[in-house]
Amino acid sequence: MPGVEHIAVRIISEQESIIGPVAWSEARKVRGLRVDQATHGVQVEGNSRETLEALVAQYERLFGRASREVCRDAVRPLISQVPQEEVPAVLR
């Protein structure tokens, strides 16, 4: 069962396919997210819903609303497999 870490990796990877490696450096700026680009590993610390929301906001701040849609589309198949209280409204 995918967890919030899997959702975070999916978001970062999808952003990477569009904007390149800068997606990983932007993800490193998100409080509560520990990122290892070499292994494509992510660890969520603290409130997972807030951390995912901050990740989406980080990309949206730089690249606009379209980046939010990219995030939403990337995780759509995973959302139903994660407890809803861990999923921010921005991804539903």
N, C-alpha and C positions, 0 to 999 in steps of 0.2 A: 504494500500500500504506500503510495507516494506521500511524503510529508512536505512540510513547508520548505525544507531545503531543496527538495526536488523541484518545487514550483519556482524557487529563486533561481536555481540553475537554468531552468527552462527559459525564464525571462531573460537572464543575462545572455544565454546562448543565442536566443532569437535576436536580441539587440546586436549581438556580435556579428550575426550574419548580415546586418544592415550597415552598422557603423564601424565594424572591425574591433580590434583589441581595446579600443578606448572604452568599450562596454564594460570590461573587467575593471579598468581603473576607476570608472565612475561608480561601479558597485562597491569598490573598496571605501568610498567616501560615506557610505550609508552606515549610520550608527546602528549597532546591533547585528551587523552582518560581517562575518569573518570570511574572507574570500581567498582562495588559492587558485590562481589562474593556471598554474602548471598542471594541476590535477583536475581542474574544473570542479573543485570542491567548494562547498559553501556550508557554513555553520551559522545558524540563527541563534542569537543570544537575546534573552529577554522576551518581550511581547512579540510573538511572531506576526500577528496581524499588523501591528504598527510598523514593524520592520519591512514587511512586504509593501505596505503602503508607501513607506519612505523610498524604497527602491524604485517603484513606479514613478513617484514624484521626482526623483533624481533625473530620470531619463526625460520626463515630461518638461522639466525645467529647462533642459538643454535643447531638446529637439521638438518640443511642442506636443499638442494633443495627439497627433498621429502615433507617437511613441507609446501612449497609453493604450491605444487600440492594438498595437503590435503585442504589447504585454498581455492584454486580455485574450487575444486570439491564441497566443502561445500556450496559455495555461488552461484554456477552455476544456480540453479532454481530462484534465487532472482535478479540476475544482470539486467535482462530485465525490472524489476519493479522500478529501481532506475535511476534517471537522469544520463546519461553517463558521464557528466562532474564531477560527484562525485565518479566515479569508477576508481581506478587506473589501468593502463595497466596490471600490474602484476596479476590482477584478471580476466581479459578478456580472 
